[in-house]
Amino acid sequence: MAETYNPEEIENKWQEYWNKQKLFEVSEDSGRKKYYLLEMFPYPSGRIHMGHVRNYSIGDVIARYKMMQGYNVLHPMGWDAFGMPAENAAIESGVHPAKWTYENIDYMKKQLKRMGFSYDWNRELATCDVLYYKWEQWIFLKMYEKGLVYKRKSFVNWCERCQTVLANEQVEGGLCWRCGLEVTQKELEQWFFKITDYAEELLDYCDKLTGWPERVIAMQKNWIGKSEGAAIDFPLEGRDQKITVFTTRPDTLFGATFMSLAPENPLALELSKGTAQEEAVKSFVEKVVKQDKITRSADDLEKEGVFTGAYCINPVSDHKMPIYVANFVLMEYGTGAVMAVPTHDQRDFEFAVKYGLERIVVIQPKEEELRQEEMREAYLDEGVMVNSGHFNGMHNVKAMDAIINYLEEKGCGKRTVNYRLKDWGISRQRYWGNPIPIIYCKSCGTVPVPYSDLPVILPHDVEIKGMGGFPLKDCKEFVDTTCPKCGSSAQRETDTMDTFVESSWYFARYTCPQCDTSPLNSNKVDFWMPVDQYIGGIEHAVLHLLYARFFTKALRDMELIKVDEPFKNLLTQGMVCKETLKCEVHGWLYPEEVVEGCCPHCHQPVQVGRIEKMSKSTKNVVDPESLIKHYGADTARLFCLFAAPPEKDLDWSDQGVEGAFRFLNRVWRMVADHFSILEHVKPFDGNAALDERLVKLRFKTHATIKKVTHDIEDRFHFNTAISAIMELVNAIYQFDLTSMKDEQELAVIKEAIETAVLLLSPIAPHITEELWKKLGKQESIFKASWPHYDAAAIIEEEILIVIQVNGKLRSRVTVPVDSPEEEIKKIALSDEKARKWIEGKEIKKVIVVPKKLVNVVVK
């Protein structure tokens, strides 16, 4: 056996072996319990980063661990391959998006294979492959048939110079990220999925997701945002129209003194048209719609607005209410119109003060009398109704139902439920995406593409320009077609689908990626689904997970799948972070550029910044390829798993990487140095008497099995599991095998060494495969069973007791585990270190906490 640990040689050898043996390829086997482990698939950007290494290492440990427990483990990998970066590459370098994407997939696949991840590559899929997006088009058509797809006008970010729609992240400071022109809002026809049809079920099932982090559940519930209240109609003065608002506070209706509209609300421009306010409203709307919606909804936003020149009537007080357009009202919530009650809503209060609008108190607290002219903030608590007609004197909470009943009797309102969740707009005016299978005919209108004509293939002979409209619109070969109903000339839809659509069902397709007769093979999908453990970043806690849940329910209702939820358990891993390095003159620097703390360009000292998420923009990144080349994949995996629990952020440490490498060398030497001695020794079987040292080693061995199993199975705390393995290795190193002649002694050592190798194998699979082979095993270590601890071996004969005096640690003693309480007291009071803190003082009492501590209270 080689004395020196050579990671590259060992890792290449075992990766080739796994591939030849098809070790990770699985099929439906009803004789074994299934386990579906999945990490969120990556976008093929070109190279993997340390975030990928950490995420996929976490998943790989779980997959290998479950495999060793006898589970039939499905662990697939694929590529979320449509999206803007490929188009951007085409614009910047002239490389076609397809070529760029597939070249990146090839390179990243080699990198993932070099990490030794246990993927079933036979199930690999890329969402830009025709066989994948054909079935996504099929699902679209089924949803269209069921009324879950519709088209309506919606505002989008628009760049006039580029003649294109921009995603929110492409708008930087109100300007187009490509050309720098000011972005405007434009109303376009857009396709939507009717996710709101499932709002109640999505909300109800949140409480059934017991394997999800509470934080994510809370985010999902908040995004769905169920509110119970009333829809109230406010007639427009002088017009045969009304404004309907939703409110959760019908008890404040008598205090509504003005109406606030979202700038995106069509009424904003309509009501001001032809009035002296028309230009002011138009200018205000154009300004506000460019602003970030998160900023607009912030509590500390300066409230701004403009009068439309129109009025509406309060349906219960007949109060004439001026209608304003306000920057803090969002179209996404309710109806895009808000009844403003300045005395009982802080935003309305600030707005009313600024513009001198009327305020009427309608809820009085019991302990004081509010006067609107003296109020410095809105009153938000409970109280008694005033200035509210025949509801005066009622408690405001009880008045809510009474007022809704009154509105329903009058026919100007009704009890209703509102959701913050809005239908999912899936139209994208971009090229590199899945074509929407719709045809427009002048005679027949909107016509779905027949199932027999699928797929609608995305053409590759399309010119991607930096500026100038939607690429598919300029491709006559794609656009011009015939109507499947009447045979007349027609045109195809040129929008493509939001890339979130692809990631909303890929996990189900992994169960049958080669199926060519249906999106899903029922036997296969029913065998594997749901995903038992899903792993990904917290940044996907809302949209991706919500859309995947919606799609699963829609597929269930199409009878394509039986499960109600896609992911049984969810782990959201933390980020990989590192300090930044910056030169005042030359800006951000990569770690490898810095020479002895100085900038390589000007030789000035480099500023070491705060620890933050690794990012290409701040250059605080570590290249996994370089790391693997220097230390090996096992070291990269070990460090990522040891440095922090998976749900916490990981702070990068070069010393930590060195430490991980040193530990693996130590494990290697543990076997290499004793290989010849242990080669023909069988592990201890527990059937012989042992001396005290060996009993303690056996105790450590089996306590470590118990600890590591618990940490992986119940908590995914790989860091503490690795720490326990390190302690076991240290315990093994306390023995000099060269002086041992007794077969039983060597058997206990071999049991400990084999256990350490087995427990380490899911974490560092390559080195442990090699060591397992050297220990005389014929098959892969991953065909071995996960070790079980011997309960008899970890029965403690002695325990450590802490001795405190007045609550402060003063000593420690070891006592027999079955020592009576009085005996423990005597031992503590006679302990030499403790006695000097007790002597000459009055002992008030002695407190014994069984199996933990003794606290001597003195005066």
Secondary structure, DSSP 8 states (H G I E B T S, - for coil): --SS--HHHHHHHHHHHHHHHTTT-----TTS-EEEEEE------SS--HHHHHHHHHHHHHHHHHHHTT-EEE----B---SHHHHHHHHHH---HHHHHHHHHHHHHHHHHHTT----GGG--BTTSHHHHHHHHHHHHHHHHTT-EEEEEEEEEEETTTTEEE-GGGEETTEETTT--B-EEEEEEEEEE-GGGGHHHHHHGGGG-TBS-HHHHHHHHHHH-EEEEEEEEEEBTTSS-EEEEEES-GGGGGG--EEEE-TTSHHHHHHHTTSTTHHHHHHHHHHHTTS-HHHHT-TTS---EEEEEEEEE-TTT--EEEEEEETT--TTSTTSEEEE-TTS-HHHHHHHHHHT------EE-SSS---TTT-SS---S--EE-SSGGGTTSBHHHHHHHHHHHHHHHTSEEEEEEES---EE-EE--SSS-B--EEEETTTEEEE--GGG------S-----SSSS-GGGG-HHHHEEE-TTT--EEEE---EE-TTTGGGTHHHHTTSTT--SSSS-HHHHHHH-SBSEEEEEGGGTTHHHHHHHHHHHHHHHTTS---S-SBSBEEEE--EEEEEEEETTTEE--GGG-BTTB-TTT--B-EEEEEEE--TTTT----HHHHHHHH-HHHHHHHHHHSS-TTS-EE--HHHHHHHHHHHHHHHHHHHTTHHHHTT-----S-S---HHHHHHHHHHHHHHHHHHHIIIII--HHHHHHHHHHHHHHHTT--GGG---HHHHHHHHHHHHHHHHHHTTTSHHHHHHHHHHTT--S-GGGS------GGGG--SEEEEEEEETTEEEEEEEEETT--HHHHHHHHHH-HHHHHHHTTS-EEEEEEETTTEEEEEE-
